[in-house]
Amino acid sequence: MLAAAGFIFTSCGSSTFESDVRKMARYQCELQKLQAKEGDPKTDAEIEKLEKESKEYEDKMETKYKDMENDTKKQAEALKIMMDEMAKCK
């Protein structure tokens, strides 16, 4: 998913771009936390729901940023934001 974020978030207004990347990172963080507790039926249902939401958001972002997918500078920026956010994920 981190690679997808780099591909998806390639440019837009800076604050919108950054906000979109951070939102994707929040999805990933929450999924990571839930996956650590897999096996409980309630947790598994939450994981399934969050994965669906995350995929829908990812699809939306692919459409939103489709014309700018070759901007390697923005891809690197997205990856850095994603990695910074994931480092804070606890």
C-alpha positions in Angstrom: 0.0 0.0 0.0 2.9 2.4 0.6 4.0 2.0 -3.0 0.4 2.7 -4.1 0.4 5.9 -2.1 3.5 7.0 -3.9 1.8 6.3 -7.2 -1.5 7.8 -6.3 -0.5 11.1 -4.7 1.4 12.9 -7.3 0.2 16.5 -7.2 -2.5 18.9 -6.3 -2.7 21.9 -4.0 0.0 21.3 -1.3 -2.4 21.2 1.7 -4.9 19.0 -0.2 -2.1 16.7 -1.3 -0.6 16.4 2.1 -4.0 15.9 3.7 -4.8 13.1 1.3 -1.5 11.3 2.0 -2.0 11.7 5.7 -5.5 10.2 5.5 -4.2 7.2 3.6 -1.5 6.8 6.3 -4.2 6.9 9.0 -6.0 4.0 7.2 -2.8 2.0 7.1 -2.0 2.7 10.7 -5.4 1.6 11.9 -5.2 -1.5 9.8 -1.8 -2.3 11.2 -3.1 -2.0 14.7 -6.1 -4.2 14.0 -4.1 -6.8 12.2 -2.0 -7.3 15.3 -5.2 -8.5 17.0 -6.5 -10.7 14.2 -8.4 -13.8 15.1 -11.2 -12.2 17.1 -14.4 -12.2 15.1 -15.1 -8.6 16.0 -11.6 -7.5 15.1 -11.8 -9.4 11.8 -15.0 -7.6 11.0 -13.4 -4.3 11.7 -10.5 -5.1 9.5 -12.7 -6.1 6.7 -14.7 -2.8 7.0 -11.6 -0.7 7.2 -9.9 -2.5 4.2 -13.1 -1.8 2.2 -13.0 1.9 3.2 -9.3 2.2 2.5 -9.7 0.6 -0.9 -12.6 3.0 -1.8 -10.4 5.9 -0.7 -7.5 4.6 -2.7 -9.6 4.3 -5.8 -10.9 7.8 -5.3 -7.4 9.2 -5.1 -6.3 7.3 -8.2 -9.0 9.1 -10.1 -8.2 12.4 -8.5 -4.5 12.3 -9.2 -4.5 10.2 -12.4 -3.1 12.9 -14.7 -0.1 13.4 -12.5 1.1 9.8 -11.9 4.6 10.4 -13.4 5.6 13.3 -11.1 8.5 11.6 -9.3 9.1 14.6 -7.0 5.5 14.3 -5.7 5.8 10.6 -5.4 8.9 11.0 -3.2 7.1 13.6 -1.2 4.1 11.3 -0.7 6.3 8.5 0.4 8.1 10.7 2.9 4.8 11.9 4.4 3.5 8.3 4.5 6.7 7.0 6.2 6.7 9.9 8.7 3.1 9.2 9.6 3.6 5.5 9.8 6.6 6.0 12.1 4.2 7.7 14.5 1.7 4.8 14.3 1.5 3.1 17.7 
